[in-house]
Amino acid sequence: MSVAFTKEESAETASETLLPDRPVSPHPNLVTEAGLQALQAQLQEAREAYEAAQTIEDVNEKRRQSAVPLRDARYLTERLRTAQVIPDPASTDVVAFGSTVTFSRPDGRVQTYRIVGEDEADPKAGSISFVAPVAKSLMGKAVGDVVGTGAQEVEIVSIA
């Protein structure tokens, strides 16, 4: 293999592995205690993946394997630096950050979500971000309140 070919391949690979930073939300970085712990665990995993990639001898493969963990570590470090831990709500009278809210929709569906930080939100697992439209409309409301309009209307059934 010629040296020229190797250098060209290395330069090309280097440009492919310079990943752009993950976008950071403009919203305050509110997190639950569990969310903070999850961010810390994800940062540790990213660091471990990066360290594992550093043991690879092939320079190009090392770059490829290091790119994602390095980008994730930068993102997670920033999110941990700006994290504002919000304690669980002291009351279940009104919906607040950290509340678990059950609401019904006009089509008969009943859904339950916990309102959490952006990085810990996972609707399939029952949590939504405090900046999600439905969460914003629920904040400060009580059981029996109806928010939204038309097909987007929901009635709060319970707050935990």
QUIGICOR-V529426 format. One line per field, one symbol per residue. psi: psi as a letter, one per 30 degrees, with the letter a starting at -180 (. if undefined). burial: # if it has 16 or more other ideal C-beta (glycine too) atoms within 10 Angstrom, else .. A space follows every 10 residues. Layout:
psi = ???
burial = ???
//
This chain:
psi = kleeeeeeee eeeeefgikl kkkkkflkik lleeeeeeee eeeeeeeeee eefffkejee eeeeffeeee eeeeeeeeee egkjkklkkf lgelklkfkk kklklfgfkk kkkkjaleff kiefggklkf fkeeeeffkf llkfkklalb fgkkkkelk.
burial = .......... ..#...#... ........## ##..##.##. .##..##.## ..#......# .##.###.## ###.##..## ..#..#..#. ...####### ###....... ..######## #.....#### ##.##.##.. #.#...##.. ...###..#.
//
